[in-house]
Amino acid sequence: MIFEIDNIELDFDGKNILRAVYLKTETGKITGILGRNGTGKSCLLKIIFGSLPSKYKLIRIDKKPLLKKAYLTGKIKYLPQTDFLPNKLKIKKAFEIFGVSWKNFLEDFGFFKKYEDSKTEILSGGEKRLLQAYLIIKSPCDLLLLDEPFSHIAPLYVNRIKAILKQEKKQKAIILTDHLFREILEISDEIYILKSGEPKLLSKDKIQNHHDIFS
């Protein structure tokens, strides 16, 4: 699957946030978006998903325009920065809802076994973020949109999530952004720099020279 977004424009209170945005990804690739806070990275993912309206937007899948909101297709899954699992939801039940294997999850994160009969409210912030990231990443879909999937997760488990992403990209296209820039650089096949509302595709060696992004 080839996924393209084109001509995205977004204004807030008369201020231009995104303009003339073009981005492309495809099955088998992890596409990273880097940029300083306030450059519109999260807004861009929400626009793609369909939860944030924009002034202009064109989305194509295999060169065919997508005429309805992406989340209605069932082909795109989105991990927001905010919690989305109810506190009273049983952890194991969440796996049934998302169509994800609890058994496979325990193979990677065995310490969750003690929470098998618990509700999500018992989890720490990092544990809940790990759970939510895993559920979205492993959900059946064609495209993953991941907004800060590594944030608040212990470094050991970040490495496991990265390994899972490398496996999932074999059957999915993946777009992700995170303030942990080094992690994005390490895992991504392609990198877009989002600056002044416009993304620019750059090779990894050239990105190292963009010190303003990492400061």
C-alpha positions in Angstrom: 0.0 0.0 0.0 1.2 3.5 -0.9 -0.2 6.3 1.3 0.1 10.0 0.4 -1.1 13.2 1.9 -1.0 16.3 -0.1 -1.8 20.1 0.1 -2.7 20.1 3.8 -3.3 23.5 5.2 -4.1 24.3 8.8 -4.8 27.7 10.5 -5.5 28.4 14.1 -6.8 31.8 15.1 -5.4 33.3 11.9 -2.0 31.8 12.4 -0.8 29.3 9.7 0.3 26.1 11.4 0.7 23.8 8.4 1.0 24.7 4.7 1.5 22.8 1.5 2.2 19.6 3.4 3.1 16.6 1.3 4.1 13.3 2.8 4.4 9.8 1.5 4.9 6.4 3.1 4.2 2.8 2.1 4.0 -0.8 3.4 7.4 -1.9 4.6 8.6 1.6 5.7 8.7 3.5 8.9 8.5 7.2 8.2 9.6 9.6 11.0 8.5 13.2 11.4 10.9 15.5 13.4 10.3 19.1 14.5 10.4 21.3 17.5 7.4 21.7 19.7 4.6 23.8 18.1 5.5 22.9 14.5 2.3 20.9 14.0 3.4 17.3 14.2 0.5 16.1 16.4 -1.9 18.2 14.3 -0.7 16.6 11.2 -1.4 13.1 12.5 -4.9 14.1 13.7 -5.7 15.5 10.3 -4.6 12.3 8.6 -6.7 10.3 11.0 -9.7 12.5 10.4 -10.2 13.8 14.0 -9.0 17.3 13.2 -10.5 19.3 10.3 -8.1 21.3 8.0 -8.5 24.0 5.5 -7.4 21.8 2.7 -6.5 18.1 2.5 -6.0 15.4 -0.1 -5.3 11.8 1.0 -4.5 9.1 -1.5 -4.2 5.3 -1.0 -2.6 3.6 -4.0 -3.1 6.8 -6.0 -6.9 6.7 -5.3 -8.4 9.7 -3.3 -9.8 8.8 0.1 -13.2 10.5 0.2 -14.2 9.8 3.8 -12.5 10.2 7.2 -9.6 7.8 7.5 -10.8 6.4 10.9 -14.0 5.3 9.2 -12.1 2.9 6.9 -10.8 0.7 9.7 -7.5 0.6 7.8 -5.8 3.2 9.9 -5.0 3.2 13.7 -3.8 6.2 15.7 -2.0 6.4 19.0 -2.6 9.9 20.5 -0.5 11.4 23.3 -3.4 11.2 25.7 -4.8 8.2 27.5 -7.7 6.5 25.7 -8.3 3.4 27.8 -11.0 3.8 30.5 -9.7 3.3 34.0 -12.3 0.7 34.8 -11.5 -1.4 31.8 -10.0 -4.8 32.6 -6.6 -5.1 31.1 -7.1 -8.5 29.5 -10.5 -7.3 28.1 -8.7 -4.5 26.2 -6.8 -7.2 24.1 -10.1 -8.8 23.1 -11.5 -5.4 22.1 -8.5 -4.6 19.9 -8.1 -8.0 18.5 -4.6 -8.4 19.9 -3.0 -11.5 21.5 -2.6 -11.3 25.3 -0.4 -14.4 25.1 2.0 -12.8 22.7 2.1 -9.6 24.7 3.2 -11.5 27.8 6.1 -13.1 25.8 7.5 -9.6 25.4 6.3 -8.0 28.6 5.9 -10.8 31.1 5.7 -8.6 34.2 2.1 -7.7 33.1 1.0 -11.3 34.0 0.3 -10.0 37.6 -2.3 -7.6 36.1 -4.3 -10.2 34.2 -7.4 -9.7 36.3 -6.8 -6.0 37.1 -8.2 -2.8 35.6 -6.1 -0.2 33.9 -6.5 2.2 36.8 -3.9 0.1 38.7 -1.1 0.8 36.2 1.5 3.4 36.5 1.7 6.1 33.8 4.6 4.4 32.0 2.9 1.0 32.1 -0.4 2.4 30.8 1.5 4.1 27.9 3.3 0.9 27.1 0.0 -1.0 27.0 -1.7 1.5 24.8 1.2 1.7 22.4 1.3 -2.1 22.1 -2.4 -2.4 21.5 -2.4 0.1 18.7 0.8 -1.1 17.1 -0.4 -4.7 17.0 -4.0 -3.9 15.9 -5.0 -5.2 12.5 -4.6 -2.2 10.1 -2.7 -1.0 7.0 -1.3 2.2 8.4 -0.1 3.2 11.9 0.0 6.8 13.1 2.0 7.0 16.3 2.3 10.2 18.3 5.2 9.9 20.8 5.0 6.1 21.2 8.2 6.0 23.3 7.4 8.8 25.7 7.2 7.8 29.4 8.3 4.2 28.7 11.4 2.8 30.3 14.4 2.5 28.0 14.4 -1.3 28.2 10.8 -1.5 26.9 11.4 1.2 24.3 13.9 -1.1 22.7 11.3 -3.9 22.7 8.7 -1.6 21.1 11.2 -0.6 18.4 11.8 -4.3 17.7 8.1 -4.9 17.4 7.7 -2.0 15.0 10.4 -3.4 12.8 8.4 -6.6 12.6 5.0 -4.8 12.0 6.3 -2.7 9.2 6.5 -5.9 7.0 2.7 -5.7 6.6 2.0 -2.1 7.6 3.0 1.5 6.7 4.1 3.4 9.8 4.3 7.2 10.5 5.6 8.3 13.9 6.9 11.3 15.7 8.5 11.6 19.2 10.5 14.1 21.2 13.0 11.3 21.6 14.7 12.2 18.3 17.5 9.7 18.5 15.0 6.9 18.7 13.1 8.2 15.6 16.4 8.5 13.7 17.4 4.9 14.6 14.2 3.2 13.6 13.0 5.2 10.6 13.6 4.4 7.0 12.7 7.9 5.9 12.7 11.2 7.8 10.7 14.4 7.3 11.7 17.6 9.0 8.7 19.8 9.9 9.8 23.4 10.1 7.8 26.6 9.6 4.7 24.5 8.7 6.4 22.7 5.8 7.9 19.2 5.8 11.1 18.4 4.0 12.3 14.9 3.2 16.0 14.6 4.3 18.5 11.8 4.4 19.6 10.8 7.9 23.2 12.1 7.5 21.9 15.6 6.5 19.5 15.7 9.5 22.5 15.4 11.9 23.3 19.0 10.7 19.9 20.4 11.9 21.1 21.3 15.4 18.0 23.6 15.8 15.8 20.5 15.8 17.8 18.8 18.7 18.3 21.9 20.9 
